[in-house]
Amino acid sequence: MPDKWEIFQTASASETEPDPVTSINRIAVLSGLAESYHETVSQIGTLQEIADRLSGEIAHLFPTVAGECVEQIDDMHVRVTRTEKYQWDRKELERLFDQGALPDFVSRSLSIHKRTFDRLPVEEQEKVRHALTKKLNTPKVEVIR
């Protein structure tokens, strides 16, 4: 009597596919793939360098302010977005707050989160504003058709 479960057995990989390690043209295939990969990665790197340079040149033509600037040129929209980063003078914050308890908006590392600072009342902002340096992050450039 034949085994009913025999139809569910599959052939092992060695019975259905040649072993790629011992295949005669493995080296030729690998060499071709490696060459294509190397050339592609090189082209991507070169194109990325060109895109980065063009992005910088485009960003240079827009105001250096935080926010988004968009300009319509023919059938394209050119958008440059710059985000802002707050850097705090820790020594100055230490000097300001070493006398007493730290306010809720000052963290232990003596830094103030951007959103927290922006939400503070103006009089609280003025107390620490001289310890703040605002820096722009790298601009993001988009050209949309």
C-alpha positions as CSV (number, residue, x, y, z in Angstrom):
1,M,0.0,0.0,0.0
2,P,1.5,3.4,-1.0
3,D,2.3,6.0,1.6
4,K,-0.4,8.7,1.4
5,W,1.9,11.3,2.8
6,E,4.5,10.8,0.0
7,I,2.9,13.5,-2.1
8,F,3.8,16.2,0.5
9,Q,7.5,15.3,0.5
10,T,9.7,17.8,-1.5
11,A,13.0,17.2,-3.1
12,S,15.9,18.5,-1.2
13,A,17.8,21.6,-2.5
14,S,20.7,19.5,-3.7
15,E,18.4,17.5,-5.9
16,T,16.7,20.5,-7.6
17,E,19.4,23.2,-7.9
18,P,23.1,23.0,-8.7
19,D,25.4,23.9,-5.9
20,P,26.5,27.5,-6.5
21,V,29.8,26.9,-4.7
22,T,30.9,24.2,-7.1
23,S,29.3,25.6,-10.2
24,I,31.7,26.1,-13.1
25,N,30.5,29.6,-14.0
26,R,30.1,30.8,-10.4
27,I,33.3,32.9,-10.7
28,A,32.2,34.4,-14.0
29,V,28.7,35.2,-12.7
30,L,30.2,36.6,-9.4
31,S,32.7,38.7,-11.3
32,G,30.0,40.2,-13.6
33,L,27.7,40.9,-10.6
34,A,30.5,42.4,-8.6
35,E,31.6,44.6,-11.5
36,S,28.1,45.9,-12.1
37,Y,27.6,46.5,-8.4
38,H,30.9,48.4,-8.1
39,E,30.0,50.5,-11.1
40,T,26.5,51.3,-9.9
41,V,27.7,52.3,-6.4
42,S,30.3,54.5,-8.0
43,Q,27.7,56.2,-10.2
44,I,25.4,56.7,-7.2
45,G,28.3,58.3,-5.3
46,T,29.1,60.6,-8.2
47,L,25.5,61.5,-8.8
48,Q,25.0,62.2,-5.0
49,E,28.0,64.5,-5.0
50,I,26.5,66.4,-8.0
51,A,23.0,66.5,-6.3
52,D,24.6,67.8,-3.0
53,R,26.5,70.5,-4.9
54,L,23.4,71.6,-6.8
55,S,21.3,71.6,-3.7
56,G,23.8,73.9,-2.0
57,E,23.9,76.2,-4.9
58,I,20.1,76.4,-5.0
59,A,19.9,76.9,-1.2
60,H,22.4,79.8,-1.5
61,L,20.0,81.6,-3.8
62,F,17.3,81.7,-1.1
63,P,17.2,83.7,2.1
64,T,19.0,82.2,5.1
65,V,16.0,82.2,7.5
66,A,14.2,79.4,9.3
67,G,11.1,78.2,7.6
68,E,10.1,77.4,4.0
69,C,10.6,79.4,0.9
70,V,9.0,78.3,-2.4
71,E,9.5,79.8,-5.9
72,Q,7.7,78.9,-9.1
73,I,9.9,78.7,-12.2
74,D,8.3,77.6,-15.4
75,D,6.7,74.2,-14.6
76,M,8.8,73.6,-11.4
77,H,8.3,74.5,-7.8
78,V,11.6,75.0,-6.0
79,R,11.3,74.7,-2.2
80,V,14.0,75.3,0.4
81,T,13.3,74.4,4.0
82,R,15.6,75.4,6.8
83,T,15.0,74.2,10.4
84,E,16.4,76.0,13.4
85,K,18.4,74.5,16.2
86,Y,18.8,76.1,19.7
87,Q,22.2,76.0,21.4
88,W,22.4,77.0,25.0
89,D,25.5,78.4,26.8
90,R,25.6,75.9,29.7
91,K,28.0,78.0,31.7
92,E,25.7,81.0,31.5
93,L,22.7,78.9,32.4
94,E,24.7,77.6,35.4
95,R,25.5,81.1,36.5
96,L,21.8,82.1,36.2
97,F,20.4,79.2,38.1
98,D,23.1,78.3,40.7
99,Q,21.5,80.4,43.3
100,G,18.3,78.5,43.7
101,A,16.1,75.7,42.5
102,L,15.8,75.1,38.8
103,P,12.6,76.3,37.1
104,D,10.4,73.5,35.5
105,F,11.5,74.6,32.0
106,V,15.2,74.1,32.6
107,S,16.5,70.5,32.4
108,R,19.2,69.0,34.5
109,S,21.7,69.2,31.7
110,L,21.1,72.9,31.7
111,S,19.4,73.1,28.4
112,I,16.0,74.3,27.4
113,H,14.0,72.5,24.8
114,K,13.1,74.6,21.8
115,R,9.3,74.1,22.0
116,T,9.3,74.7,25.8
117,F,11.3,77.9,25.3
118,D,9.0,79.1,22.5
119,R,5.9,78.5,24.7
120,L,7.3,80.4,27.7
121,P,5.9,83.8,28.7
122,V,8.0,86.6,27.2
123,E,9.4,87.7,30.6
124,E,10.7,84.2,31.2
125,Q,12.3,84.1,27.7
126,E,14.0,87.4,28.3
127,K,15.7,86.0,31.5
128,V,17.6,83.4,29.5
129,R,17.7,84.7,25.9
130,H,21.3,86.0,26.2
131,A,22.4,82.3,26.7
132,L,20.7,81.2,23.5
133,T,22.4,80.9,20.0
134,K,20.1,80.0,17.2
135,K,21.7,78.0,14.3
136,L,20.2,76.9,11.0
137,N,20.4,73.2,10.1
138,T,21.4,72.1,6.6
139,P,18.7,73.3,4.2
140,K,16.5,70.8,2.4
141,V,16.0,71.5,-1.3
142,E,13.1,70.1,-3.4
143,V,12.4,70.6,-7.1
144,I,8.9,69.4,-8.0
145,R,7.4,69.2,-11.5
